[in-house]
Amino acid sequence: MKTVYFCRGKTKKLKAKDTAIQTAWFSILGNTALAFIKGAAGVAGNSYALIADAIESTADIFASILVLLGLKYAKRPADENHPYGHGKIEPLITFAVVAFLVTSATVIAYESIQHIQEPHQIPSSWTLYVLGAIIIWKEASFQYVMKKSRQTNSSSLAADAWHHRSDAITSIMAFTGITIALIGGKGFENADDWAALVASGFILYNSYKIFRPALGEIMDEHRYDELMEEVRKRTMEVSGVLETDKCYIRKSGVRFHVDLHAIVDGSITVREGHDIAHAIENHLRTTIAYLGHVLIHIEPEEELEKITQA
């Protein structure tokens, strides 16, 4: 997932949080409308695949509400007990979203197996029109929410986006199953149940794709090579910096915390080294968006010789 880091800091951070919250509301309202439409169409059109789709959309409503609450909590400023802010709530919320996905996939799979064993009517052909519109809407929703997640660096919004993609997949499976049932006629009545069962497998797979980056974030795993290179590049633009050494980046919510070792002339005073450290911090904050804490450690130029010899 490519992230755009460049622009001026504080205003961008505040705007990112507000954008993420507005996007979460978009998901809640959209999922509520679709859950009702799918459920009603599934019952009226004799399609369990559509009913299964409605079950997932209902789970998506609660998942999106969790995302909204998490984003609002993450928006709180740093305090005495949380000096790095409240951003770590985001991957925790993502874990909860994954739990909703796994639960809905399990329910869909169980109910599909039950329905496969029971005789029932072939779904109505008009349900295909409903599903076609739903597929287009959910894929558009995925693209929109994923775009916002990239703009705001929000892992919980990314999870919410994958909810939309999972919904689109289950709808495609339902469309396929109903089409087979309609073309095949008698003996193919349970094709949409099989489609719902296959869709549950896709949902489980997407659950893992959502879970893995969130786990990396909570474990402070390094996943930000592009940002690290940009930090080094911008640091070298500061007068007095000879080279950069260690650079560590970890993510918390929409912010990135940076620990950087900068190499300077070993003969300068402590005051001059202190001023260079502040100049680096200020320059990074004004040229790279979404930075949280920036800790600069000043190293004498002897360290540069060690790096060159290594």
C-alpha positions in Angstrom: 0.0 0.0 0.0 1.7 3.2 -1.1 1.4 6.2 1.3 1.8 9.9 0.5 3.7 11.4 3.3 4.7 14.8 2.0 3.1 18.1 3.0 2.9 20.3 6.1 2.3 18.5 9.3 -0.2 19.6 11.9 -3.1 20.8 9.7 -2.8 17.7 7.6 -3.0 15.5 10.7 -6.1 17.1 12.0 -7.7 17.0 8.5 -6.7 13.3 8.2 -8.6 12.4 11.5 -11.7 14.3 10.4 -11.6 12.7 7.0 -11.3 9.2 8.5 -14.3 9.8 10.8 -16.4 11.1 7.8 -15.5 8.0 5.8 -16.5 5.7 8.7 -20.0 7.4 8.7 -20.2 6.7 4.9 -19.6 3.0 5.6 -22.2 2.9 8.4 -25.0 4.5 6.4 -24.1 2.4 3.2 -24.0 -0.9 5.1 -27.3 -0.2 6.9 -29.1 0.5 3.6 -27.6 -2.6 1.9 -28.4 -4.9 4.8 -32.1 -4.0 4.5 -32.1 -4.2 0.7 -30.3 -7.6 0.6 -32.4 -9.1 3.4 -35.7 -8.1 1.8 -34.6 -9.2 -1.7 -33.3 -12.5 -0.4 -36.5 -13.4 1.4 -38.8 -12.3 -1.4 -36.6 -13.8 -4.1 -35.9 -17.2 -2.4 -32.1 -16.6 -2.4 -30.1 -17.7 0.7 -27.0 -16.3 -0.9 -28.6 -12.8 -0.7 -29.7 -13.5 2.8 -26.1 -14.5 3.6 -25.0 -11.3 2.0 -27.4 -9.4 4.3 -26.0 -11.2 7.4 -22.5 -9.9 6.4 -23.7 -6.4 5.8 -25.4 -6.4 9.3 -22.0 -7.5 10.8 -20.4 -4.7 8.7 -22.6 -2.1 10.4 -21.4 -3.0 13.8 -17.8 -3.3 12.5 -18.0 0.2 11.0 -19.5 1.6 14.2 -16.4 0.1 16.0 -14.2 1.8 13.5 -15.9 5.1 14.1 -15.6 4.9 17.9 -11.9 3.9 17.5 -11.2 6.8 15.2 -12.9 9.2 17.6 -10.8 7.8 20.5 -7.6 7.9 18.5 -8.3 11.6 17.8 -7.7 12.4 21.5 -4.5 14.4 22.1 -1.6 13.0 24.0 -1.8 13.2 27.8 0.2 12.2 30.9 -0.8 8.6 30.7 -0.5 8.4 26.9 2.5 10.6 25.8 2.5 9.1 22.3 -1.3 9.7 21.9 -4.1 7.2 21.6 -3.4 5.9 18.0 -2.7 2.3 19.1 -6.5 1.9 19.5 -6.7 1.6 15.7 -5.0 -1.8 15.2 -7.0 -3.0 18.2 -10.2 -2.0 16.5 -9.0 -3.7 13.4 -8.7 -6.9 15.4 -12.3 -6.5 16.4 -13.4 -5.9 12.8 -11.6 -9.1 11.8 -13.5 -10.9 14.5 -16.7 -9.7 13.0 -15.6 -10.9 9.6 -14.6 -14.3 10.9 -17.9 -14.6 12.8 -20.0 -13.7 9.8 -18.1 -16.1 7.6 -18.6 -18.9 10.0 -22.4 -18.2 10.3 -22.7 -18.0 6.5 -20.8 -21.3 6.1 -22.9 -23.1 8.7 -26.2 -21.9 7.3 -25.1 -22.6 3.8 -24.4 -26.2 4.7 -27.8 -26.5 6.4 -29.6 -25.1 3.4 -27.7 -27.3 0.9 -29.3 -30.3 2.6 -32.8 -28.9 2.4 -35.0 -28.7 -0.8 -36.1 -25.2 -1.8 -37.2 -23.1 -4.7 -35.0 -21.7 -7.4 -34.2 -18.0 -6.7 -36.2 -15.4 -8.7 -34.4 -14.0 -11.7 -34.9 -10.4 -10.7 -32.5 -10.9 -7.8 -29.7 -10.7 -10.3 -30.5 -7.1 -11.0 -30.4 -6.3 -7.3 -27.0 -8.1 -7.0 -25.6 -6.4 -10.0 -26.3 -3.0 -8.5 -24.9 -4.1 -5.1 -21.7 -5.4 -6.7 -21.1 -2.1 -8.4 -21.8 -0.1 -5.3 -19.7 -2.2 -3.0 -16.7 -2.1 -5.3 -17.0 1.6 -5.6 -17.2 1.8 -1.8 -14.1 -0.3 -1.5 -12.2 2.0 -3.8 -13.4 5.2 -2.0 -12.7 4.0 1.5 -9.3 2.5 0.6 -8.4 5.8 -1.0 -9.2 7.6 2.2 -7.3 5.0 4.3 -4.2 5.7 2.2 -4.7 9.5 2.5 -5.0 9.2 6.3 -2.7 6.2 7.0 -5.6 4.6 8.9 -5.3 0.8 9.4 -8.9 0.6 10.7 -10.2 2.4 7.6 -8.3 -0.1 5.5 -10.0 -2.9 7.4 -13.3 -1.2 6.7 -12.5 -1.0 3.0 -11.8 -4.7 2.9 -15.2 -5.2 4.4 -16.7 -3.6 1.3 -14.5 -5.7 -0.9 -15.6 -8.9 0.9 -19.2 -7.8 0.5 -18.6 -7.4 -3.2 -17.1 -10.9 -3.4 -20.0 -12.5 -1.6 -22.4 -10.7 -4.0 -20.4 -11.9 -7.0 -20.6 -15.5 -5.6 -24.4 -15.0 -5.1 -24.8 -13.7 -8.6 -22.9 -16.7 -10.0 -24.9 -19.2 -7.9 -28.3 -17.7 -8.8 -27.3 -17.6 -12.5 -26.3 -21.3 -12.4 -29.6 -22.2 -10.6 -31.7 -20.3 -13.2 -29.8 -21.8 -16.2 -29.6 -25.4 -14.7 -33.2 -25.4 -13.5 -34.4 -28.4 -11.4 -31.6 -30.0 -9.5 -29.6 -26.8 -9.3 -31.7 -25.1 -6.7 -28.9 -25.1 -4.1 -26.3 -23.5 -6.4 -26.6 -20.2 -4.6 -26.1 -22.0 -1.2 -22.8 -23.4 -2.6 -21.9 -19.9 -3.8 -22.5 -18.5 -0.3 -20.2 -21.3 1.1 -17.5 -20.4 -1.3 -17.9 -16.7 -0.4 -17.3 -17.5 3.3 -13.9 -18.8 2.3 -13.1 -15.6 0.5 -14.2 -13.6 3.6 -11.8 -15.7 5.8 -8.9 -15.1 3.4 -9.6 -11.3 3.4 -9.7 -11.4 7.2 -6.1 -12.5 7.3 -5.1 -9.8 4.8 -6.7 -7.2 7.2 -5.2 -8.8 10.3 -1.6 -9.1 9.2 -0.8 -5.4 8.8 -2.6 -4.5 12.0 -0.5 -7.1 13.9 2.6 -5.6 12.4 1.5 -2.1 13.6 0.8 -3.3 17.2 4.2 -5.1 17.3 6.0 -2.0 15.9 7.2 -4.1 12.9 9.2 -2.1 10.4 7.1 -1.7 7.2 8.0 1.9 6.2 11.1 1.8 3.9 9.9 4.5 1.7 9.2 6.9 4.6 12.6 6.0 6.1 14.4 7.0 2.9 12.5 10.3 2.8 13.4 11.0 6.5 17.1 10.4 5.7 16.9 12.6 2.5 15.2 15.5 4.3 17.7 15.3 7.2 20.6 15.7 4.9 19.1 19.0 3.8 19.8 20.5 7.2 23.1 22.5 7.5 25.6 20.7 9.7 24.5 17.2 9.1 27.2 15.0 7.6 25.3 11.7 7.4 22.5 9.7 9.0 22.9 6.4 10.8 20.2 4.4 12.6 16.6 5.3 11.7 13.6 3.6 13.4 10.0 4.3 12.5 6.8 3.0 14.2 3.2 3.8 13.5 0.5 4.7 16.0 -2.9 5.6 14.5 -2.3 8.0 11.6 1.1 9.2 13.0 4.6 7.9 12.5 7.1 8.2 15.4 10.8 8.6 14.3 14.0 7.8 16.1 17.0 9.0 14.1 20.8 9.2 14.6 22.4 12.1 12.8 26.2 12.4 12.4 27.8 15.9 12.8 31.3 17.4 13.1 32.7 16.0 16.4 34.4 19.3 17.3 31.3 21.5 17.6 29.8 22.5 21.0 27.0 20.8 22.8 24.8 23.9 22.1 25.6 23.7 18.4 24.7 20.0 18.3 21.5 20.7 20.2 20.5 23.4 17.7 21.2 21.0 14.8 18.9 18.4 16.4 16.1 20.9 16.7 16.7 22.1 13.1 16.4 18.5 11.9 13.1 18.0 13.9 11.6 21.2 12.6 12.6 20.5 9.0 11.1 17.0 9.1 7.9 18.2 10.6 7.4 20.9 7.9 8.3 18.6 5.0 6.8 15.3 5.9 3.2 14.9 7.0 1.8 12.6 9.8 5.0 12.7 12.0 4.3 12.3 15.7 7.3 12.3 18.1 10.7 12.9 16.4 13.7 12.0 18.5 17.1 13.0 17.2 20.3 11.6 18.6 23.5 13.4 17.6 26.6 11.4 16.8 30.2 12.7 16.3 31.8 12.3 12.8 33.9 9.4 14.1 30.8 7.3 13.7 30.8 8.2 10.0 34.3 6.6 9.7 32.9 3.4 11.3 30.0 3.3 8.8 32.4 3.8 5.9 34.7 1.0 7.1 31.9 -1.4 7.8 
